[in-house]
Structure formats: C-alpha cells, structure tokens
Amino acid sequence: MCVAIPSKVVEIEGAMATVELGGNRSTARIDLIDDVKVGDYVLVHAGFAISTVDEEYAKETLALLSEVGML
C-alpha cells in the first residue's frame, strides 16, 4: 500500500524542500505544486510533494497514522 504522508516544509532551495516529520528531516521535490512556502504542510509520496494541506488536516492524519502503527 502506498500512502502520502503530511510533512512540514522547513526549508526550500529551488525545486527541493526539506520537510520534517516527527523530528526527522528528508527532502522532497516541490515542483509539482505551486506556491509552496516554508511552514506549509505538504503530502509527500515517493519523494514528491503532491499537494498542500492545512495544518489541522495534517495533524489529524498524522495522529491516525500513528494510532494504526504506520508512523
């Protein structure tokens, strides 16, 4: 099963963003979506940010994923 995970954008350099999830940082390409800013939450799938989401949705989704043991 493939799941897109909400992550917070903490740094942007060109078409790459550093995203944070649970204190861990990784990189994701952001050129598939428009107007991504530091502080935004994005859905990351296979190293690509595929959509922006609001903070409430991101936190609810992360809580559910944690509850079922996926995080």
C-alpha positions as protocol buffer text, in pm:
chain_id: "A"
residue {
  index: 1
  type: MET
  ca { x: 0 y: 0 z: 0 }
}
residue {
  index: 2
  type: CYS
  ca { x: 123 y: 348 z: -84 }
}
residue {
  index: 3
  type: VAL
  ca { x: 46 y: 637 z: 146 }
}
residue {
  index: 4
  type: ALA
  ca { x: 120 y: 1007 z: 107 }
}
residue {
  index: 5
  type: ILE
  ca { x: 241 y: 1143 z: 440 }
}
residue {
  index: 6
  type: PRO
  ca { x: 181 y: 1501 z: 560 }
}
residue {
  index: 7
  type: SER
  ca { x: 511 y: 1674 z: 632 }
}
residue {
  index: 8
  type: LYS
  ca { x: 603 y: 2032 z: 726 }
}
residue {
  index: 9
  type: VAL
  ca { x: 823 y: 2233 z: 490 }
}
residue {
  index: 10
  type: VAL
  ca { x: 1115 y: 2375 z: 687 }
}
residue {
  index: 11
  type: GLU
  ca { x: 1345 y: 2491 z: 406 }
}
residue {
  index: 12
  type: ILE
  ca { x: 1322 y: 2548 z: 31 }
}
residue {
  index: 13
  type: GLU
  ca { x: 1606 y: 2556 z: -219 }
}
residue {
  index: 14
  type: GLY
  ca { x: 1498 y: 2570 z: -581 }
}
residue {
  index: 15
  type: ALA
  ca { x: 1270 y: 2276 z: -661 }
}
residue {
  index: 16
  type: MET
  ca { x: 1368 y: 2089 z: -343 }
}
residue {
  index: 17
  type: ALA
  ca { x: 1227 y: 2127 z: 5 }
}
residue {
  index: 18
  type: THR
  ca { x: 1348 y: 1996 z: 336 }
}
residue {
  index: 19
  type: VAL
  ca { x: 1045 y: 1851 z: 511 }
}
residue {
  index: 20
  type: GLU
  ca { x: 1005 y: 1738 z: 869 }
}
residue {
  index: 21
  type: LEU
  ca { x: 802 y: 1452 z: 1010 }
}
residue {
  index: 22
  type: GLY
  ca { x: 827 y: 1356 z: 1375 }
}
residue {
  index: 23
  type: GLY
  ca { x: 1160 y: 1530 z: 1421 }
}
residue {
  index: 24
  type: ASN
  ca { x: 1314 y: 1357 z: 1117 }
}
residue {
  index: 25
  type: ARG
  ca { x: 1406 y: 1556 z: 810 }
}
residue {
  index: 26
  type: SER
  ca { x: 1415 y: 1448 z: 448 }
}
residue {
  index: 27
  type: THR
  ca { x: 1392 y: 1611 z: 108 }
}
residue {
  index: 28
  type: ALA
  ca { x: 1104 y: 1627 z: -137 }
}
residue {
  index: 29
  type: ARG
  ca { x: 1065 y: 1776 z: -481 }
}
residue {
  index: 30
  type: ILE
  ca { x: 809 y: 2057 z: -480 }
}
residue {
  index: 31
  type: ASP
  ca { x: 788 y: 2142 z: -850 }
}
residue {
  index: 32
  type: LEU
  ca { x: 459 y: 1954 z: -896 }
}
residue {
  index: 33
  type: ILE
  ca { x: 265 y: 2209 z: -689 }
}
residue {
  index: 34
  type: ASP
  ca { x: 251 y: 2589 z: -690 }
}
residue {
  index: 35
  type: ASP
  ca { x: 324 y: 2843 z: -419 }
}
residue {
  index: 36
  type: VAL
  ca { x: 482 y: 2621 z: -153 }
}
residue {
  index: 37
  type: LYS
  ca { x: 623 y: 2822 z: 138 }
}
residue {
  index: 38
  type: VAL
  ca { x: 824 y: 2740 z: 448 }
}
residue {
  index: 39
  type: GLY
  ca { x: 575 y: 2644 z: 717 }
}
residue {
  index: 40
  type: ASP
  ca { x: 329 y: 2482 z: 477 }
}
residue {
  index: 41
  type: TYR
  ca { x: 225 y: 2120 z: 516 }
}
residue {
  index: 42
  type: VAL
  ca { x: 251 y: 1905 z: 205 }
}
residue {
  index: 43
  type: LEU
  ca { x: 157 y: 1547 z: 124 }
}
residue {
  index: 44
  type: VAL
  ca { x: 478 y: 1362 z: 32 }
}
residue {
  index: 45
  type: HIS
  ca { x: 468 y: 1046 z: -177 }
}
residue {
  index: 46
  type: ALA
  ca { x: 781 y: 876 z: -312 }
}
residue {
  index: 47
  type: GLY
  ca { x: 991 y: 1190 z: -261 }
}
residue {
  index: 48
  type: PHE
  ca { x: 747 y: 1428 z: -429 }
}
residue {
  index: 49
  type: ALA
  ca { x: 519 y: 1682 z: -264 }
}
residue {
  index: 50
  type: ILE
  ca { x: 190 y: 1620 z: -441 }
}
residue {
  index: 51
  type: SER
  ca { x: -44 y: 1861 z: -262 }
}
residue {
  index: 52
  type: THR
  ca { x: -57 y: 2119 z: 13 }
}
residue {
  index: 53
  type: VAL
  ca { x: -286 y: 2058 z: 310 }
}
residue {
  index: 54
  type: ASP
  ca { x: -388 y: 2270 z: 606 }
}
residue {
  index: 55
  type: GLU
  ca { x: -225 y: 2219 z: 945 }
}
residue {
  index: 56
  type: GLU
  ca { x: -538 y: 2073 z: 1107 }
}
residue {
  index: 57
  type: TYR
  ca { x: -573 y: 1806 z: 837 }
}
residue {
  index: 58
  type: ALA
  ca { x: -202 y: 1723 z: 861 }
}
residue {
  index: 59
  type: LYS
  ca { x: -211 y: 1681 z: 1239 }
}
residue {
  index: 60
  type: GLU
  ca { x: -530 y: 1471 z: 1230 }
}
residue {
  index: 61
  type: THR
  ca { x: -386 y: 1245 z: 960 }
}
residue {
  index: 62
  type: LEU
  ca { x: -56 y: 1203 z: 1143 }
}
residue {
  index: 63
  type: ALA
  ca { x: -242 y: 1113 z: 1463 }
}
residue {
  index: 64
  type: LEU
  ca { x: -445 y: 849 z: 1281 }
}
residue {
  index: 65
  type: LEU
  ca { x: -138 y: 703 z: 1110 }
}
residue {
  index: 66
  type: SER
  ca { x: 38 y: 687 z: 1444 }
}
residue {
  index: 67
  type: GLU
  ca { x: -264 y: 520 z: 1604 }
}
residue {
  index: 68
  type: VAL
  ca { x: -261 y: 236 z: 1349 }
}
residue {
  index: 69
  type: GLY
  ca { x: 115 y: 194 z: 1377 }
}
residue {
  index: 70
  type: MET
  ca { x: 219 y: 338 z: 1041 }
}
residue {
  index: 71
  type: LEU
  ca { x: 448 y: 602 z: 1195 }
}
